[in-house]
Amino acid sequence: MFLQIHTLTSYHAALLNRDDAGLAKRIPFGGTERMRVSSQCLKRHWRLALNETLSLPSGIRSRHFFDREVFRRAVADGVDEGKARELTEKLIGAVIQSKEAREKGSLFLKQPVLFGRPEADYFVGLIRECAESGEDPGKLLDERMKEHKKNFRALLAAAGGNDLIAGIEGALFGRFVTSDILARTDASVHVAHAFTVHALDNEVDYFTVVDDLKEEGEHAGAAHAGDMELGAGLFYGYVVVDVPLLISNLSGCDRREWRDQPEAIGDARDVLASLINSIATVSPGAKLGATAPYARTDCALLETGDAQPRSLANAYLDRLRPNGDVMQQAVDTLGGYLEQLDGMYGVEGSRFIASTRNTDAVPKAHRAPLNETIEATLGSLFGGV
């Protein structure tokens, strides 16, 4: 069972997502260069929003995890600082298999890794146990970690950690690890790069800064001059949720048994409602203070069903040439392409739509305000509340 989320969102003059040169990110599509927003940028902003709206435990994505969440907490719990550092270094060597990801003799990782708070709690408790054992703490830690390679998840559960090991971030967006101990989590939410449905048409904004304390007679001119690229555009966004995998990540069950997890389904309803709302209302954006790049989607099409998902990006393979109401033009174009797909493959699943524009061109879609559309979509996935 999949949930597909298609959005059309228009932004005024802004710089939503920059590349390494400080320019707006772009991509060629249909023989035309488009402005784009990367999936990493989108997920980052949605993740922050979800942490504020959901009561589920969050994860910790950091290069400082072992220093600030393990070592410092172990010392605060009464473990000798020298012993805590030695054990934390050993723990890093056991948990982080890739030598390129860690610095020898340091508690600092070269790249951020996603951990769950139950993992942090468990590691702190393990260091405290080894330090207070009366045995060789380093040797005991090595023995414990060898034992844990096969049953780390079970040990976490026994220590009071719930099944959401890597936090809500891991359950949604996955966790890739090169470790015999940590649990790898596949992403249940797949996010495409958003791109403009029309050709790129950016410009460079030249700006100056006035020195407020400049005295009369001093040299003329600005205290600082600079430039930044700005662009306005109507973006198509696409997100897919693998619902059985989401339930599996939330509960630890086999994905084939996802319908038999009432508690996890309740959590999934909350997660998906918040995710859809975040996609529709949370704006990415660099240069917040200079451009106020806040916008809400004008069209959200939600689809549910068992068929293999497919993007509707090809509706804009031939770029739109703005003519009148561009948003209405984009909605009509999306509906026309969807009707072509239906003619070839048949109608697959159920459709729900919320929009500020007329949606008659979108076939077989139940229209309602966004909150009602979300509720109808969740009912299609999970049945009644």
C-alpha positions as CSV (number, residue, x, y, z in Angstrom):
1,M,0.0,0.0,0.0
2,F,1.4,3.4,-1.0
3,L,0.5,7.0,-0.4
4,Q,1.5,9.4,-3.2
5,I,1.6,13.2,-2.5
6,H,1.7,15.6,-5.5
7,T,1.9,19.3,-4.9
8,L,2.0,22.5,-6.9
9,T,3.5,25.5,-5.0
10,S,4.4,28.9,-6.3
11,Y,7.1,31.1,-4.7
12,H,7.8,34.7,-5.3
13,A,11.3,36.2,-5.7
14,A,13.4,33.9,-3.5
15,L,16.5,31.7,-3.2
16,L,15.0,28.5,-1.9
17,N,18.0,26.2,-2.2
18,R,21.6,27.2,-3.0
19,D,24.5,25.2,-4.6
20,D,28.1,25.4,-3.5
21,A,28.6,28.6,-5.6
22,G,25.6,30.3,-3.9
23,L,23.4,30.1,-6.9
24,A,19.9,28.6,-7.1
25,K,20.0,24.9,-7.7
26,R,18.8,23.8,-11.2
27,I,18.2,20.8,-13.3
28,P,17.7,20.2,-17.0
29,F,14.3,18.5,-17.8
30,G,12.5,18.1,-21.1
31,G,15.4,20.0,-22.8
32,T,14.9,23.0,-20.6
33,E,16.7,24.2,-17.5
34,R,14.5,24.4,-14.4
35,M,15.0,25.7,-10.9
36,R,14.9,22.9,-8.3
37,V,14.9,22.3,-4.5
38,S,16.8,19.2,-3.4
39,S,15.1,16.4,-1.5
40,Q,17.6,16.8,1.4
41,C,16.6,20.4,1.8
42,L,12.9,19.6,1.8
43,K,13.3,16.7,4.3
44,R,15.4,18.9,6.6
45,H,12.6,21.5,6.9
46,W,9.9,18.9,7.2
47,R,11.8,17.0,9.9
48,L,12.1,20.1,12.0
49,A,8.4,20.7,11.7
50,L,7.5,17.2,12.6
51,N,9.6,17.3,15.7
52,E,7.4,20.2,16.9
53,T,4.1,18.6,16.1
54,L,4.6,14.9,17.0
55,S,5.0,13.4,20.5
56,L,7.0,10.5,19.1
57,P,10.7,10.3,20.1
58,S,13.1,12.2,17.7
59,G,16.5,11.0,16.6
60,I,19.9,12.7,17.0
61,R,21.8,13.3,13.7
62,S,25.3,14.6,14.7
63,R,29.0,14.2,14.5
64,H,29.1,15.0,18.2
65,F,26.9,12.1,19.3
66,F,29.5,10.1,21.3
67,D,31.1,13.3,22.8
68,R,28.0,15.1,23.9
69,E,25.3,12.4,24.3
70,V,27.4,9.5,25.6
71,F,30.7,10.7,27.1
72,R,29.4,13.8,28.9
73,R,26.3,12.0,30.2
74,A,28.5,9.1,31.5
75,V,30.7,11.6,33.4
76,A,27.6,13.4,34.7
77,D,26.5,10.0,36.0
78,G,29.6,9.6,38.1
79,V,32.0,7.7,35.8
80,D,35.6,8.8,36.1
81,E,36.4,11.2,33.2
82,G,39.5,9.3,32.0
83,K,37.7,6.0,32.2
84,A,34.6,7.3,30.4
85,R,36.7,8.7,27.6
86,E,38.6,5.4,27.2
87,L,35.4,3.4,27.1
88,T,33.6,5.8,24.7
89,E,36.6,5.5,22.3
90,K,36.3,1.7,22.4
91,L,32.5,2.0,21.9
92,I,33.0,4.2,18.8
93,G,35.5,1.6,17.4
94,A,32.9,-1.2,17.9
95,V,29.8,0.7,16.6
96,I,31.3,2.7,13.7
97,Q,32.8,0.1,11.4
98,S,34.0,2.6,8.7
99,K,37.4,4.0,9.6
100,E,36.8,6.9,7.3
101,A,33.8,8.0,9.4
102,R,35.8,8.4,12.7
103,E,38.9,10.1,13.9
104,K,41.4,7.9,15.7
105,G,41.8,8.9,19.4
106,S,38.9,11.3,19.1
107,L,35.2,11.3,20.2
108,F,34.3,13.3,17.1
109,L,32.9,11.6,13.9
110,K,33.9,12.9,10.5
111,Q,30.3,12.6,9.3
112,P,27.0,12.8,11.0
113,V,25.2,9.6,11.9
114,L,21.6,9.2,13.0
115,F,21.1,7.6,16.4
116,G,17.9,7.2,18.5
117,R,17.6,8.3,22.1
118,P,17.1,4.8,23.3
119,E,20.5,4.0,21.8
120,A,22.1,6.9,23.6
121,D,20.5,5.8,26.9
122,Y,21.7,2.3,26.4
123,F,25.3,3.2,25.6
124,V,25.6,5.5,28.7
125,G,24.2,2.6,30.8
126,L,26.7,0.2,29.3
127,I,29.7,2.5,30.0
128,R,28.5,2.9,33.6
129,E,28.1,-0.8,34.0
130,C,31.6,-1.6,32.7
131,A,33.2,1.2,34.7
132,E,31.6,0.0,38.0
133,S,32.0,-3.8,37.4
134,G,35.3,-4.2,39.3
135,E,36.7,-6.0,36.2
136,D,38.9,-4.7,33.4
137,P,36.3,-2.2,32.0
138,G,37.8,-2.1,28.5
139,K,37.9,-5.9,28.2
140,L,34.3,-6.2,29.5
141,L,33.1,-3.6,27.0
142,D,34.7,-5.6,24.1
143,E,33.0,-8.7,25.3
144,R,29.6,-7.0,25.7
145,M,29.8,-5.5,22.2
146,K,30.7,-8.9,20.6
147,E,27.6,-10.4,22.4
148,H,25.5,-7.5,21.1
149,K,26.1,-8.0,17.4
150,K,23.3,-10.5,17.2
151,N,20.8,-9.2,19.6
152,F,21.3,-5.4,20.0
153,R,17.6,-4.6,19.3
154,A,16.4,-7.2,21.9
155,L,18.8,-5.8,24.5
156,L,17.6,-2.3,23.8
157,A,14.0,-3.4,24.3
158,A,15.0,-5.2,27.6
159,A,16.6,-2.0,28.8
160,G,13.4,-0.1,28.2
161,G,14.0,1.3,24.8
162,N,10.9,1.2,22.5
163,D,10.9,0.0,18.9
164,L,11.4,3.4,17.4
165,I,15.2,3.0,17.8
166,A,16.4,5.7,15.4
167,G,13.6,8.1,16.2
168,I,10.8,9.4,13.9
169,E,13.5,10.6,11.4
170,G,14.8,7.1,11.0
171,A,11.3,5.6,10.7
172,L,10.5,8.1,7.9
173,F,13.7,8.8,6.1
174,G,15.8,5.8,6.9
175,R,19.2,5.2,8.4
176,F,22.2,3.8,6.5
177,V,24.9,2.4,8.7
178,T,28.0,0.3,8.1
179,S,27.9,-1.4,11.4
180,D,27.4,-5.0,12.7
181,I,25.5,-3.6,15.7
182,L,23.3,-0.7,14.7
183,A,20.0,-1.5,13.0
184,R,19.8,-0.3,9.4
185,T,16.4,1.3,8.7
186,D,15.1,1.6,5.1
187,A,13.4,4.9,4.2
188,S,9.6,4.6,4.1
189,V,9.2,8.1,2.7
190,H,10.7,8.7,-0.7
191,V,11.2,12.4,-1.7
192,A,11.8,13.7,-5.2
193,H,13.6,16.9,-6.0
194,A,11.0,19.6,-6.6
195,F,11.4,21.6,-9.9
196,T,9.7,24.4,-11.8
197,V,7.0,23.4,-14.3
198,H,8.3,26.2,-16.6
199,A,11.7,27.3,-17.7
200,L,14.2,28.9,-15.4
201,D,14.1,32.7,-15.5
202,N,16.3,34.0,-12.7
203,E,18.1,37.3,-12.2
204,V,21.0,38.6,-10.1
205,D,19.9,41.1,-7.4
206,Y,22.6,43.7,-6.7
207,F,22.4,45.3,-3.3
208,T,24.3,47.7,-1.1
209,V,24.7,48.4,2.6
210,V,24.9,52.0,4.0
211,D,27.2,52.7,6.9
212,D,25.1,54.5,9.5
213,L,28.1,56.1,11.2
214,K,29.7,57.5,8.1
215,E,30.5,61.2,8.7
216,E,30.0,64.1,6.3
217,G,32.9,64.5,3.9
218,E,34.0,60.8,4.0
219,H,34.2,59.0,0.7
220,A,31.0,58.5,-1.1
221,G,29.6,55.0,-1.9
222,A,28.2,52.1,0.0
223,A,29.9,50.4,2.9
224,H,29.3,47.0,1.3
225,A,28.0,45.8,-2.1
226,G,27.0,42.3,-3.1
227,D,24.7,40.2,-5.2
228,M,22.5,37.1,-5.0
229,E,20.5,35.1,-7.5
230,L,16.8,35.3,-7.1
231,G,14.1,33.4,-8.9
232,A,10.3,33.0,-8.8
233,G,8.7,29.8,-9.8
234,L,5.8,27.3,-9.6
235,F,7.2,24.0,-8.3
236,Y,5.9,20.4,-8.8
237,G,6.7,18.3,-5.7
238,Y,6.4,14.5,-5.3
239,V,6.5,12.3,-2.3
240,V,5.8,8.6,-1.9
241,V,5.1,6.7,1.4
242,D,5.6,3.0,1.6
243,V,2.9,2.5,4.3
244,P,3.7,-1.2,5.3
245,L,7.3,-0.2,5.7
246,L,6.4,2.8,7.8
247,I,4.3,0.6,10.1
248,S,7.2,-1.9,10.3
249,N,9.7,0.9,11.2
250,L,7.4,2.2,13.9
251,S,6.6,-1.1,15.5
252,G,9.4,-3.5,14.6
253,C,6.9,-5.9,13.0
254,D,7.3,-7.8,9.7
255,R,6.0,-5.5,7.0
256,R,3.7,-8.2,5.8
257,E,1.9,-8.0,9.2
258,W,1.4,-4.2,9.1
259,R,-2.4,-4.4,9.2
260,D,-2.3,-6.2,12.6
261,Q,-0.5,-3.4,14.5
262,P,-3.3,-1.1,15.9
263,E,-1.0,1.0,18.1
264,A,1.5,1.6,15.2
265,I,-1.4,2.4,12.8
266,G,-2.5,5.0,15.3
267,D,1.0,6.5,15.3
268,A,1.2,6.3,11.5
269,R,-2.1,8.3,11.1
270,D,-0.6,11.0,13.3
271,V,2.7,10.9,11.4
272,L,1.1,11.0,8.0
273,A,-1.3,13.8,8.9
274,S,1.6,15.9,10.1
275,L,3.8,15.0,7.2
276,I,1.1,16.0,4.6
277,N,0.5,19.3,6.5
278,S,4.2,20.0,6.6
279,I,4.6,19.3,2.9
280,A,1.8,21.7,2.1
281,T,2.7,24.5,4.5
282,V,6.4,24.4,5.4
283,S,8.7,26.4,3.1
284,P,12.4,25.7,2.5
285,G,14.5,28.7,1.9
286,A,17.9,30.3,2.1
287,K,18.0,34.1,2.6
288,L,14.9,34.1,4.9
289,G,15.5,37.6,6.2
290,A,16.0,39.0,2.7
291,T,13.2,37.3,0.8
292,A,10.6,36.0,3.2
293,P,10.1,32.8,1.1
294,Y,6.9,31.6,2.7
295,A,4.2,30.0,0.6
296,R,1.6,27.3,0.8
297,T,0.8,24.8,-1.8
298,D,-2.2,25.7,-4.1
299,C,-2.9,22.1,-5.1
300,A,-2.3,18.8,-3.2
301,L,-3.3,15.6,-4.9
302,L,-3.2,12.5,-2.7
303,E,-3.4,9.0,-4.1
304,T,-3.6,5.7,-2.3
305,G,-3.4,2.1,-3.7
306,D,-1.3,-1.0,-4.1
307,A,0.0,-0.3,-7.6
308,Q,3.6,0.7,-8.2
309,P,3.9,4.5,-7.6
310,R,4.6,6.8,-10.5
311,S,5.5,10.5,-10.6
312,L,3.4,12.9,-12.6
313,A,6.5,15.0,-13.4
314,N,6.1,14.1,-17.1
315,A,3.0,16.3,-17.2
316,Y,5.6,19.1,-17.5
317,L,8.1,17.4,-19.7
318,D,7.1,20.1,-22.2
319,R,7.6,23.2,-20.1
320,L,4.6,25.4,-19.4
321,R,4.5,28.7,-21.3
322,P,2.7,30.9,-18.9
323,N,-0.6,32.2,-20.2
324,G,-3.1,33.8,-17.8
325,D,-3.5,32.0,-14.5
326,V,-0.4,29.8,-14.4
327,M,-1.5,27.8,-11.4
328,Q,-4.8,26.9,-13.1
329,Q,-2.7,26.0,-16.2
330,A,-0.5,23.7,-14.1
331,V,-3.5,22.0,-12.5
332,D,-5.2,21.4,-15.8
333,T,-2.0,20.1,-17.3
334,L,-1.5,17.7,-14.4
335,G,-5.1,16.5,-14.8
336,G,-4.7,16.0,-18.5
337,Y,-1.6,13.9,-18.1
338,L,-3.3,11.8,-15.4
339,E,-6.2,11.1,-17.7
340,Q,-3.7,9.9,-20.3
341,L,-2.2,7.5,-17.8
342,D,-5.6,6.3,-16.8
343,G,-6.4,5.6,-20.5
344,M,-3.3,3.5,-20.8
345,Y,-3.2,1.7,-17.4
346,G,-6.7,2.2,-15.9
347,V,-7.5,4.0,-12.7
348,E,-5.2,2.6,-9.9
349,G,-6.4,3.3,-6.4
350,S,-8.2,6.3,-4.9
351,R,-7.6,10.1,-5.3
352,F,-8.2,13.0,-3.1
353,I,-7.5,16.6,-3.9
354,A,-7.4,20.0,-2.2
355,S,-6.8,23.1,-4.2
356,T,-7.4,26.9,-4.5
357,R,-8.2,26.3,-8.2
358,N,-10.8,24.5,-10.3
359,T,-9.9,20.8,-10.3
360,D,-12.5,19.5,-12.9
361,A,-9.6,18.4,-15.1
362,V,-8.3,16.0,-12.5
363,P,-10.1,12.7,-13.1
364,K,-11.7,10.6,-10.3
365,A,-10.5,12.9,-7.5
366,H,-12.7,13.6,-4.4
367,R,-12.3,17.3,-3.6
368,A,-12.4,18.9,-0.1
369,P,-10.5,21.3,2.1
370,L,-7.0,20.1,3.0
371,N,-7.9,18.8,6.5
372,E,-10.9,16.8,5.2
373,T,-8.8,15.6,2.3
374,I,-6.2,14.3,4.7
375,E,-8.8,12.5,6.8
376,A,-10.4,10.9,3.7
377,T,-6.9,9.8,2.5
378,L,-6.1,8.2,5.9
379,G,-9.5,6.5,5.9
380,S,-8.6,5.0,2.5
381,L,-5.4,3.7,3.9
382,F,-6.4,2.5,7.4
383,G,-10.2,2.4,7.5
384,G,-12.2,4.3,10.1
385,V,-10.7,5.8,13.2
